[in-house]
């Protein structure tokens, strides 16, 4: 009985293993290559698949999703004989699992070597300055070459990116100095523009202040002149309304004399002729208010009449 039980156990295990090998579950976005006696038979797609156990074998499982492969820095010589290190990143996707399995031994290594070769060909025709400023051009050229070469491998290159382009250390120092000089130049230009704008605004402010000040002074002078004119008109009207005589006017002229003499710089006085007339009138007025004449009678001190004779002129005979 025991040998029969052992045989049954062995048969059950073999059946279980056969079932496991018969049922193949392929994940989404994946594919499997099936070989029968070492020859390609078919490609298993995602889902549940049935294969013949111990006859069909799974050769390779391929991931159909987009892959990202970074490559180590590669030294490349530019057209002006400068060595630069370039880091690249390749975005690719397997479109044909059979071709990726049988057309190339290792498509990752093949893509890497093809990338390095293509980079050396492209960068070798550019100088350093163009290399540093033409990343899009290099990416487009590299993608075109890789896409054409890897198409027969069942691989599509979606994108190629240059992560870094590192020039020699001496060139980096020179570039840093140049960039620093450019930044200093831009800073000086911005400072000059700021000073210029500040001076313009200050000048505009001073101009507006001067205009407002001048307008205020003009308005003040106009109001002051108007006030003085009004005062003069008022005084003139008051004088005419009071009907002053020569005595009052003479007294006012005498009050103005000290004001004319004010100031240390007044060395020369210009006396108007009206002041002389006023003094005459004032003298006459003071004479009228003086003591009566000794020769006067009872007429209240009338002024004595000047009885000086006018000079006479004798007519000279004509010369013969």
LUMRO-506158 format. One record per residue: residue in three letters; z, x, y of N, C-alpha, C in turn. Coordinates in steps of 0.2 Angstrom, whole numbers, plus 5000, padded with zeros to 4 digits. Layout:
// residues N
ALAZXYZXYZXY...
//
This chain:
// residues 320
UNK500050044994500050005000500050045006UNK500350105006500450145012499750165014UNK499350195009498650225012498250165015UNK498350105012497950055015498150035022UNK498750035023499050025030498850085035UNK498850145033498650195037497850185039UNK497450165034496750155035496650105040UNK497050045039496949995044497150015051UNK497650055051497950075058497350125061UNK497050165057496550205060495950165062UNK495750115058495250065060495350035067UNK495950005067496149975073496050025079UNK496350085079496250135084495550145086UNK495150155080494450165082494050105085UNK494250045083493949985087494149985094UNK494850005095495050005102494750055106UNK494650115103494250165107493550145108UNK493250115103492550095104492450035110UNK492949995110492949945115493049975122UNK493450025122493550055129492950095131UNK492550125126491950155128491350115129UNK491450055126490850005127490949975134UNK491549955136491549925143491749975148UNK491249975153491350025158491349985165UNK491849995169491949965175491750015181UNK491249995185491050045190491350015197UNK491650055201491950025207491350015212UNK491549975217491049965223490850025226UNK490250035228489950085232489950155227UNK489850135221489850195216489250185211UNK489050235208488550225203488650275197UNK488450265191488550305185487950315182UNK487850385180487150395176487350395169UNK486950365165487050355157486450395154UNK486750435149486250475145486350455138UNK485750445134485750435127485550495123UNK485950525119485750585116485450645121UNK485850645127485650695132485050675136UNK484750615136484250595140484450545144UNK484150545150484350495155484050425153UNK484550375153484350305151484350255156UNK484850255160484950205166485450225170UNK485550185176486050195181486450135181UNK487150145180487550085180487750075188UNK487750015190487949995196488649965196UNK488849945202489549925203489649855199UNK490249855195490449795191490549815184UNK490549765180490649775173490049785169UNK490049845165489449865162489549875154UNK489049865150489149875143488749935140UNK488949985137488650035134488750045127UNK488350075123488350085116488850145115UNK489450135112489950185111489650245106UNK489850305107489650365104488950375104UNK488550335107487850355108487650365115UNK487850315120487750325127488450355130UNK488250405134488850445138488750435145UNK489250435149489250445156489150515158UNK488550525161488450595164488750615170UNK488750565175488950585182489150515185UNK489650515189489850465193489750485201UNK489350445204489150465211489450415216UNK489750445221489950405227489450395232UNK489250325233488750305237488950295245UNK489550315246489750305253489550365257UNK489550355264489450415268489950465268UNK489750525267490250585266490150625272UNK490750655274490850705279490950775277UNK490550825278490650885275490650935281UNK491250965282491251025287491151095284UNK490751125288490551195285490951245289UNK491051305286491451355290490951385295UNK491251425300490851455305490351505302UNK489751495305489251545303488951585309UNK488951655308488651695313487951685314UNK487751675320487051665321486851705327UNK486251745327486051785332485551745337UNK485651745343485251715348484651755350UNK484251725354483651765356483751825360UNK484351825364484551885368485051935364UNK484951925358485351975353486151965354UNK486351905355487051895355487251855349UNK487851875346488051845340488551785342UNK488451725340488851665341489051635334UNK489651615334489851575328489851505329UNK489551465325489351395325489751355320UNK490151305321490451265316489951195316UNK489851175310489451115309489751065305UNK489551005306489850945302489250905300UNK489150895294488650855291488850785289UNK488550735291488650665288488050645284UNK488150635278487650625273487850565269UNK487350535265487450485260486950485255UNK487250475249486750475243486450405242UNK485750415242485450345241485150335234UNK485050395230484750395224485250435219UNK485650405215486050435211485750485206UNK485150455203484750495198484550555201UNK484150555207483950615210484450665212UNK485050635215485550685216485850715210UNK485750685204486050715198485550765195UNK484950755195484450795191483950835196UNK483950815202483450855206483750925209UNK484350925210484750985212485350995209UNK485551055207486151075204486751055207UNK486851075214487451055218487151035225UNK487150975227486850955233487250975239UNK487950985238488351005243488151075245UNK488151115240488051185242487251195244UNK486851155242486151155244486151135252UNK486451085254486451065261486751115265UNK487351155263487651205267487151265268UNK486851285263486351345264485751325268UNK485551265267484951235271485151235278UNK485751215280486051205287486051275290UNK486351325286486351395289485751415291UNK485251415286484551435287484251405293UNK484251335293483951305299484251325306UNK484951325306485251345312485051415314UNK484951465310484751535312484051525315UNK483651485312482951475314482951445321UNK483351395322483351365329483651405334UNK484251435333484651465338484251535339UNK483851565334483551625336482951615341UNK482751555342482251545348482551525354UNK483251535355483551515361483951565364UNK484051575370484551625373485251585373UNK485751625375486451595375486551545379UNK486251545385486451485390486151425388UNK485451425385485151365382485551345376UNK485751395372486151365366486751335368UNK487151355373487751315375487651255378UNK487051245381486851175385486351135381UNK486251145375485651115372485951085365UNK486551065365486851035358486450975356UNK486250935360485850875357485150895354UNK484850945358484250965355484351005348UNK484851045348484951075341485151025336UNK485550975338485750925333485150885330UNK484650865335484050835333483650875328UNK483550935330483050975326483350995319UNK484051005319484351015313484350955308UNK484450895311484450835307483750825304UNK483250835308482550825306482350865300UNK482550935300482350975295482750955289UNK483450945289483850925284483650855281UNK483450815285483250745282482650755278UNK482150795280481550805277481650835270UNK482050885270482150925264482650895259UNK483150855261483550825256483350755254UNK482750725257482550665255482350665247UNK482050715245481850715238482450725233UNK483050745236483650755232484050685232UNK483750635235484050565235484650565240UNK484650605245485150605250484850595257UNK485250555261484950545268485550575273UNK485250625277485750655282485750605288UNK486350575289486350525295486450565302UNK486850615302487050645308487250715307UNK487150755312487350825311487650845318UNK488250875318488650885324488850955324UNK488750985330489051055331489751055334UNK490251075330490951065332491051115338UNK490851175337491051235342490451285342UNK490351315348489851365348490351425352UNK490451475348490951525351490551585352UNK490451605359490051665360490551725359UNK490351785360490751845360491251845365UNK491851885364492351885368492251905375UNK491851965376491651985382491251935386UNK490851895383490451845386490851785388UNK491351775384491851725386492251735392UNK492451805393492751825399492351815405UNK491751835404491251825410491151755412UNK491151715407491051645408491651615411UNK492251635409492851615412492851635420UNK492651695421492651715428492151675432UNK491651665429491151625433491351555434UNK491651525429491951455430492451455435UNK492951505435493451515440493151515447UNK492651555448492351565454492051495456UNK491651465452491451395453491951345455UNK492551345452493051305454493351325460UNK493451385462493651405468493151385474UNK492551395472492051375477492051295479UNK492151255473492151185474492751165478UNK493351205476493951195480493951205487UNK493551265489493451285496493051235499UNK492551205496492051155499492451095500UNK492851075495493251015496493751015502UNK494051075502494551085508494251085514UNK493651125515493251115521493051045523UNK492851015518492650945519493250905522UNK493850915519494450875521494650895528UNK494550965530494750985536494250955541UNK493650955540493150925544493250855545UNK493350815540493450745541494150735545UNK494650775543495250765547495150775555UNK494750835556494550845563494150795566UNK493750765563493350705565493750645567UNK494150635562494650575563495150585569UNK495350655570495750675575495450665582UNK494750695582494350685588494250615590UNK494050575585493950505586494650465589UNK495150485586495850455589495950485596UNK495850545597495950565604495450535609UNK494850525607494350495611494550425612UNK494750385607494950315608495550315613UNK496050365612496650365616496450385623UNK495950425624495750445631495450385634UNK495050355630494650295633495150235635UNK495650225631496150175632496650205638UNK496750265638497150295644496750285651UNK496150305650495750295656495650225659UNK495550175654495550105655496150085658UNK496750105655497450095658497450115665UNK497250185666497350205673496950175678UNK496250155676495850125680496150055682UNK496350015677496649955678497249955683UNK497650015681498250025686498050035693UNK497550085694497350095700497050035704UNK496649995700496349935703496949885705UNK497449885701498049835703498349865709UNK498449935709498849965714498449955721UNK497749965720497349955726497349885729UNK497349845724497349775725498049755729UNK498549785726499249765729499249795736UNK498949865737498949895744498549855749UNK497949825746497549785750497849725753UNK498249695748498549635749499149645754UNK499449705753500049725758499749735765UNK499149765765498849785772498649715775UNK498349675771498149605774498749565776UNK499349575772499949535775500149565781UNK500249635781500449665788500049655793UNK499349655792498849645797498949575800UNK499049525795499049455797499749445801UNK500249485799500949475802500849505809UNK500549565810500449595817500049545821UNK499549525819499149475823499549415825UNK499849385820500249325821500849345826UNK501149405826501649425831501349445838UNK500749455838500449475845500849535848UNK500849595845501249655848500949675854UNK501349705858501149745864501049815863UNK500849855868500749925868501449965867UNK501949935869502649965868502749975860UNK502649915857502849915850502449965846UNK501749965848501250005844501450085845UNK501650095851501850165853502450185849UNK502950145848503550155845503350175837UNK502950135835502750145828502350205827UNK501950225831501650295831502150345831UNK502650345835503150395835503550395829UNK503650345825503950345819503550375813UNK502850375814502450405809502350485810UNK502550515816502550585817502950625812UNK503550605810503950645805503550645799UNK503250595797502950595790502350635790UNK501950645796501450685796501650755796UNK502250775798502450845798502750865791UNK502850815786503150835780502750885776UNK503150925772502750975768502751045771UNK502951095766502951165768502251195770UNK501751165767501051195768500751165774UNK501051125778500751095784500851155790UNK500351185791500251235796499951215802UNK499451165801499051145807499051065807UNK499251035812499250965813498650945817UNK498450885814497850855817498150785820UNK498150785827498450725830497850685832UNK497850625830497350575832497350565839UNK496850545842496850525849497250465851UNK497350415846497650355847498450375848UNK498650435845499350445847499450465854UNK498950505857499050525864499050455868UNK498650405867498650345870499250315869UNK499550315863500250285862500750315866UNK500750385866501250425870501150405878UNK500550395880500450375887500850305888UNK500650255883500950195884501650195883UNK501950235879502650245878502950275884UNK502650325887502950355893502950295899UNK502450265899502450205904502950155903UNK503050145897503550095895504250125897UNK504350185895505050215897505150215905UNK504550235908504650235916504850165918UNK504550115915504750045918505450035916UNK505750065911506450045909506950095913UNK506650145917507050205920507450175926UNK507850215930508250195936507750175942UNK507950135946507550115952507450175957UNK506850175960506750235964507150235971UNK507350285973507750285980507350255985UNK506750255985506350225991506150155990UNK506350135984506250065983506650015987UNK506449955987506749905991507049855986UNK507149795989507349745984506949715980UNK506349745978505849715974505949735966UNK506549765965506749775958506449845956UNK506349895960506149955958505449965956UNK504949935960504249945959504050015959UNK503650035955503350105955503050125962UNK503150185963502950205970502150225969UNK501850205974501050215973500950285975UNK500450315971500250375973499750375979UNK499950415984499550415990499150475991UNK499050515986498750575987497950555988UNK497750595993497050585995496550615990UNK496050585989495550615984495150675988UNK494950725985494650785988493950755991UNK493850785997493250776000492750836000UNK492150815999491650865998491150866004UNK491150926007490650936014490050946011UNK489550916014488850926013488550986016UNK488351036012488051096014487351086016UNK487151126022486451126024486051156019UNK485351136019484951166015484751236017UNK484651286013484451346014483651356016UNK483551396022482851406024482551456020
//
